[in-house]
Amino acid sequence: EDDLAKWHKKRIDLLVEAGADLLAIETIPSKVEATAICKLLRREHQDIPVWVTFSCKDGAHTARGERIEDAVAEVAKFSQVIGIGVNCCNPAYVCSFLSR
């Protein structure tokens, strides 16, 4: 998680310094990466709300292969997260995700 947070920190800091008051954390391939980003935001930019979207490989799993329910449950723990979704996936999978 630390390496992932370091990689995202500079980009997030630049967005916040530029005046962003909402961040779209999109096309995240794994629960681990999404969690690292959420922890970074909670630690350093707790006043910025975010939404998180996962890229997915099928109708039930993140691109990394984790159950989408597990990934969603993990990021939903962070109070800054105001929305969770999927993107960069086959549109045929969307109904499956919504039913989970």
Beta strands, then each sheet from edge to edge (+ up, - down):
strand 1: 23-28
strand 2: 50-54
strand 3: 81-86
sheet 1: 1+ 2+ 3+
end
